[in-house]
């Protein structure tokens, strides 16, 4: 393992684990193992009868997981997407769990290791896949996409103001041959971006958008929220840490809808006691302290939200 693994700092570590673990002998899912920071802290809170199932797309993360917790019978790891949480649990003969944690941030090693293709600051193959054993790389997708498709992705997933202009530059470059390196793509985007934001690389939004597209991140998140909430036992909690507005909007809207239960539309007369609610929000959204942000600048955009199941009826 590279030094980048050891350099990774887990965001909102204690806050997330304290919100998650309601029963020391319960069954929990770390839906995004990453580099194991949350898993380690969860296992420290679990008793001998507790159980933790970790999921990750990244083969490097799985190797790290097996290395970190070798010999701990309470821990097991599953390779794949958290969107398939139900099948991961069914294959392990688990029906309900007491908590699910999802940290949606890209881990520092993925960002920092040039060969993974996520960085616009270090040169490497233009890959960006979390799971390098399946799907199209960023280079392959860009080579096959139209200008309109690229622009739509940059606009929707990167909230890029100059999506059309950047997409045209990318498409024109691809017409001469595949873009195979991260710095080549970053240069194309930078030259096409007419207005650079202060303290932000001009390729930041575009790289985010392409990464989200390549990994199907937002659709997978929606599936995790829906299927994960169905897998919770009563008093079980779904804890989600988001790192950009697109993710947090999806999480916030989903959790708000779940707490409505079978409430009728506004202005329809009904007693509160007649509304069946199976979920409630736990506290308000939590953000990192100034101290955590000063120690880890990548924490600055994190938002944690918690949903609890209160009834099975």
PALOMAR-927949 format. One line per 5 residues: number of its first residue (from 0); their letters; for each residue x, z, y of C-alpha. Coordinates in steps of 0.001 Angstrom, whole numbers, padded with zeros to 6 digits. Example, Ala and Ser with C-alpha at 12.3 -4.5 7.8 and 13.67 -1.06 7.14 Angstrom:
% PALOMAR-927949
0 = as = 012300,007800,-004500; 013670,007140,-001060
***
This chain:
% PALOMAR-927949
0 = xxxxx = 000000,000000,000000; 001195,-000747,003530; 001650,001803,006293; -001526,000456,007908; -003542,002296,005287
5 = xxxxx = -002110,005612,006342; -002575,004796,010052; -006341,004331,009787; -008339,006993,011656; -011887,007678,010492
10 = xxxxx = -014391,007780,013360; -016950,010611,013661; -015637,012044,010414; -016911,015614,010533; -020150,014741,012299
15 = xxxxx = -021055,012161,009644; -020201,014326,006646; -021999,017380,008069; -025129,015274,008632; -024898,013674,005187
20 = xxxxx = -024223,016461,002685; -027374,018580,002409; -026805,019640,-001225; -023307,020343,-002560; -024474,019446,-006075
25 = xxxxx = -026178,016222,-005017; -025493,012522,-005530; -024126,010573,-002562; -023109,007016,-001696; -020276,006049,000615
30 = xxxxx = -021489,002498,001187; -018318,001474,003030; -015320,003135,001373; -012843,001494,003757; -009735,003615,003495
35 = xxxxx = -011397,006699,002083; -011579,009050,005059; -015276,009786,004669; -015121,009855,000878; -012351,012452,000939
40 = xxxxx = -014316,014677,003310; -017531,014287,001274; -015747,015293,-001945; -014343,018365,-000189; -017925,019495,000523
45 = xxxxx = -019275,018722,-002955; -019387,021262,-005759; -018375,020613,-009381; -021804,019106,-010130; -021777,016761,-007163
50 = xxxxx = -021255,013025,-007464; -020011,010337,-005085; -020354,006582,-005602; -018292,004466,-003201; -018947,000771,-002541
55 = xxxxx = -016676,-001810,-000921; -016282,-005595,-000846; -012549,-005339,-000235; -010374,-005425,-003367; -007579,-003646,-001485
60 = xxxxx = -010006,-000817,-000688; -010948,-000494,-004362; -007303,-000238,-005341; -006848,002484,-002722; -009956,004315,-003960
65 = xxxxx = -008732,004435,-007548; -005330,005616,-006388; -006689,008350,-004082; -009211,009925,-006433; -007736,009290,-009842
70 = xxxxx = -008808,012062,-012175; -011763,013263,-010072; -014739,012925,-012427; -017168,013298,-009518; -016032,010007,-007984
75 = xxxxx = -016537,006371,-008961; -016196,003104,-007124; -018212,-000128,-007173; -017011,-003560,-006058; -019474,-005601,-004052
80 = xxxxx = -021772,-005557,-001048; -023745,-002525,000067; -026688,-004925,000346; -026867,-004610,-003455; -027003,-000807,-003382
85 = xxxxx = -029976,-000708,-005750; -028223,-002682,-008466; -025056,-000593,-008021; -027135,002539,-008628; -029243,001122,-011464
90 = xxxxx = -026113,000057,-013354; -024949,003688,-013131; -028359,005025,-014235; -029019,006580,-010826; -032583,006476,-009505
95 = xxxxx = -032436,008563,-006324; -029579,009833,-004161; -029295,012708,-001691; -027487,010737,000968; -026021,007378,001958
100 = xxxxx = -023287,006914,004541; -022408,003533,006067; -019519,003186,008523; -019909,-000387,009763; -016534,-000672,011458
105 = xxxxx = -013807,-002993,010222; -011007,-000757,008949; -007694,-000658,010796; -005698,-002167,007908; -007996,-005187,007838
110 = xxxxx = -007528,-005663,011561; -003818,-004909,011604; -002600,-006820,008548; -002044,-010391,009678; -002615,-011886,006229
115 = xxxxx = -006288,-010790,006244; -007005,-013181,009125; -009049,-010848,011345; -006573,-010485,014197; -006280,-012699,017263
120 = xxxxx = -003042,-010919,018160; -001081,-011498,014941; -000628,-014832,013204; -001997,-015188,009712; -004230,-017394,007574
125 = xxxxx = -007687,-017821,009128; -009643,-016025,006403; -011731,-013071,007691; -013485,-012442,004352; -013980,-008786,003415
130 = xxxxx = -014243,-009918,-000206; -011523,-012503,-000660; -012752,-013349,-004145; -015914,-015124,-002980; -017461,-017159,-000176
135 = xxxxx = -016014,-019445,002468; -013097,-018432,004639; -013413,-018670,008425; -011251,-021795,008339; -013500,-023454,005753
140 = xxxxx = -016682,-022553,007608; -015430,-023854,010959; -014348,-027117,009314; -017829,-027636,007868; -019971,-026483,010812
145 = xxxxx = -021418,-028579,013632; -020854,-027811,017301; -024423,-026503,017489; -023944,-024199,014506; -020715,-022761,015903
150 = xxxxx = -022266,-022265,019344; -025292,-020496,017852; -023063,-018084,015921; -020902,-017336,018969; -023989,-016762,021094
155 = xxxxx = -025995,-014649,018625; -023257,-012650,016909; -020681,-012462,019688; -022965,-012516,022726; -020455,-015035,024082
160 = xxxxx = -021470,-016432,027484; -019392,-019589,027042; -020478,-020256,023443; -021216,-023961,023916; -017935,-024682,025679
165 = xxxxx = -015856,-022758,023118; -017741,-024292,020193; -017030,-027799,021504; -013315,-027010,021730; -013267,-025609,018181
170 = xxxxx = -015185,-028581,016791; -012885,-031045,018551; -009812,-029276,017130; -011320,-029284,013627; -011938,-033027,013862
175 = xxxxx = -008158,-033452,013896; -007690,-031193,010865; -008596,-027667,009693; -007649,-024708,011868; -005729,-022620,009368
180 = xxxxx = -004097,-019874,011444; -005530,-017074,013576; -003307,-017607,016601; -004156,-021323,016663; -007848,-020454,016839
185 = xxxxx = -007229,-017719,019436; -005351,-020226,021628; -008151,-022811,021394; -010737,-020180,022368; -008611,-018765,025204
190 = xxxxx = -008069,-022194,026721; -011788,-022973,026521; -012875,-019655,028021; -013031,-020080,031818; -013562,-016431,032705
195 = xxxxx = -011452,-013793,030981; -012791,-010225,030988; -010480,-007538,032274; -008728,-005581,029487; -010328,-007804,026793
200 = xxxxx = -008718,-010706,024946; -010707,-013911,025608; -011126,-014467,021854; -012583,-010996,021130; -016257,-011979,021113
205 = xxxxx = -015712,-015236,019228; -013617,-013600,016507; -016274,-010904,016090; -018993,-013540,015793; -017129,-015635,013223
210 = xxxxx = -016306,-012522,011164; -019968,-011463,011145; -021023,-014956,010047; -018400,-015300,007307; -019312,-011911,005825
215 = xxxxx = -023087,-012146,006337; -022840,-008729,007955; -026165,-008406,009756; -028336,-009624,006882; -026442,-007317,004535
220 = xxxxx = -027038,-004427,006951; -030788,-005083,006987; -030842,-005049,003172; -028844,-001821,003041; -031231,-000090,005427
225 = xxxxx = -034337,-001196,003533; -033072,-000717,-000004; -031028,002370,000815; -033981,004198,002368; -035990,003447,-000776
230 = xxxxx = -033288,005094,-002886; -033334,008405,-001018; -034784,011538,-002577; -036878,013883,-000432; -034534,015577,002101
235 = xxxxx = -032037,012780,001502; -030366,011242,004520; -029208,007816,005638; -026273,008117,008053; -025101,004959,009829
240 = xxxxx = -022192,004519,012241; -022357,001279,014257; -019635,-000249,016420; -021374,-002921,018456; -024763,-003428,020069
245 = xxxxx = -026061,-005956,017527; -025626,-003506,014637; -026889,-000499,016551; -029996,-002371,017698; -030872,-003214,014093
250 = xxxxx = -030276,000386,012950; -032181,001916,015864; -035207,-000360,015444; -035293,000130,011666; -035151,003918,011889
255 = xxxxx = -037769,004002,014642; -040148,001880,012550; -039642,004069,009455; -040611,007200,011388; -043945,005655,012441
260 = xxxxx = -045285,005813,008895; -048795,004417,008656; -049583,005072,012305; -052136,002578,013674; -051499,000402,016747
265 = xxxxx = -051547,002127,020166; -054982,003081,021550; -056565,003308,018077; -058099,006811,017877; -056687,008803,014952
270 = xxxxx = -055590,012400,014416; -051884,013064,013974; -052652,014985,010748; -054080,011778,009268; -050839,009826,009764
275 = xxxxx = -048544,009805,006735; -044895,009891,007773; -042210,009724,005099; -039174,009729,007397; -037932,011514,010494
280 = xxxxx = -034965,011112,012813; -032358,013880,012697; -031277,014667,016244; -030286,012046,018788; -027693,009309,018525
285 = xxxxx = -024195,010818,018390; -021147,009297,020061; -017476,010272,019850; -016090,012884,022230; -013704,011911,024999
290 = xxxxx = -010969,013614,023001; -011630,011451,019926; -011703,008298,022050; -008394,009215,023695; -006854,009696,020245
295 = xxxxx = -008408,006536,018787; -009481,003801,021214; -011425,002009,018442; -013879,004922,018450; -015121,004163,021967
300 = xxxxx = -018095,002013,020924; -019213,004056,017882; -022806,005321,017617; -024110,007441,014717; -027798,007671,013781
305 = xxxxx = -029396,009739,011005; -032692,009184,009159; -034122,011764,006738; -036748,011261,004058; -039366,014002,004321
310 = xxx = -042001,012889,001814; -042493,010658,-001233; -046248,010333,-000845
***
